[in-house]
């Protein structure tokens, strides 16, 4: 797959040639993260930290980790700083200069990517300014048992759109062992991305995206294969909680358009191009696109508007869904529609009543002793917590995202009671 890159310096998203010469200032990184994050993890590199600039980007990158799945790198040269980024929600961290077995062994293996940046095959560190005398293969041999992945950058090709060094990649795949491999530096065509993908390698891409050589959507569409006579790809559509809404179909063109516009666009076998909700109002915001292991099936994760995906006005093509997400949607719809005097209206309009019910139900949960009682009281607590959530305008997906980020923390809180 493609891993879009956002490099930060002096508060801006930038692209450098050879890691030194400024070429592009792309401005605010947040819209870029929202756009690129549809296709998977993005690489966010703090060039300011890597190069020792006074301006670094902790607050910005922390926000980006809430917007998209991020691999964070740049200047991570202490264990405390590395763990801090894992705690802030980075899916993985990229360690360059400090990547020694002794260092990375102190971190969760699957969360660590070792950056091996090389000029003409020689690994360089400290913002690509210091030669090490080691080859890429030597660095891999030293680290492959201790990291979950490698990021190999051909620095002499970085930002120059000259094409990457595909001839060397096969040897690097073997040297990486069971660690995943990402290649950066010079990737300039969808054909290269496809060739890397067929080797099981991700392509980290910056300059080609920023200059319009191709789009993120076109690069993903270029990886798909099909043996269907109509050339379409089955597309499983799910909501943000992973509930399957239905099955649709995509063409390479509609898939690319959907990704690049972040909307639910498909290919109807009867009508051709079809944008969900264009006439019904049940629109979709495209959150994520995933390809299956065979590259012949697509999954769309969407933010679905009411009444739902099905043309029969149900949330799914198998009827209405249940559970906490469904209850949250129902309560959210009642913020404006609950009639005066109803219990939901009273809870929404009276914060003291809601607070009282939350305390009451929490205490009853504490006192519950049988499984049936616990289930009953948890349901009550969840209901009133959801009322508080929708009253504040918070969607259930945001709560799930907070829980997901917390699950990635490596520094555990002591858990002492508050007094």
Secondary structure as GFF3:
##gff-version 3
##sequence-region A 1 419
A	DSSP	beta_strand	2	9	.	.	.	ID=ss1
A	DSSP	beta_strand	12	17	.	.	.	ID=ss2
A	DSSP	beta_strand	21	27	.	.	.	ID=ss3
A	DSSP	alpha_helix	29	36	.	.	.	ID=ss4
A	DSSP	three_ten_helix	37	39	.	.	.	ID=ss5
A	DSSP	beta_strand	42	46	.	.	.	ID=ss6
A	DSSP	alpha_helix	47	51	.	.	.	ID=ss7
A	DSSP	alpha_helix	58	67	.	.	.	ID=ss8
A	DSSP	beta_strand	70	73	.	.	.	ID=ss9
A	DSSP	alpha_helix	79	87	.	.	.	ID=ss10
A	DSSP	beta_strand	92	95	.	.	.	ID=ss11
A	DSSP	alpha_helix	101	104	.	.	.	ID=ss12
A	DSSP	three_ten_helix	109	111	.	.	.	ID=ss13
A	DSSP	beta_strand	112	119	.	.	.	ID=ss14
A	DSSP	beta_strand	122	125	.	.	.	ID=ss15
A	DSSP	beta_strand	130	135	.	.	.	ID=ss16
A	DSSP	alpha_helix	136	143	.	.	.	ID=ss17
A	DSSP	beta_strand	149	154	.	.	.	ID=ss18
A	DSSP	three_ten_helix	155	157	.	.	.	ID=ss19
A	DSSP	alpha_helix	166	176	.	.	.	ID=ss20
A	DSSP	beta_strand	180	184	.	.	.	ID=ss21
A	DSSP	alpha_helix	190	198	.	.	.	ID=ss22
A	DSSP	beta_strand	201	205	.	.	.	ID=ss23
A	DSSP	alpha_helix	207	210	.	.	.	ID=ss24
A	DSSP	alpha_helix	216	221	.	.	.	ID=ss25
A	DSSP	beta_strand	233	238	.	.	.	ID=ss26
A	DSSP	beta_strand	244	250	.	.	.	ID=ss27
A	DSSP	alpha_helix	252	261	.	.	.	ID=ss28
A	DSSP	beta_strand	265	268	.	.	.	ID=ss29
A	DSSP	beta_strand	272	275	.	.	.	ID=ss30
A	DSSP	beta_strand	284	291	.	.	.	ID=ss31
A	DSSP	beta_strand	297	304	.	.	.	ID=ss32
A	DSSP	alpha_helix	323	337	.	.	.	ID=ss33
A	DSSP	alpha_helix	343	349	.	.	.	ID=ss34
A	DSSP	alpha_helix	351	367	.	.	.	ID=ss35
A	DSSP	alpha_helix	371	391	.	.	.	ID=ss36
A	DSSP	alpha_helix	396	407	.	.	.	ID=ss37
###
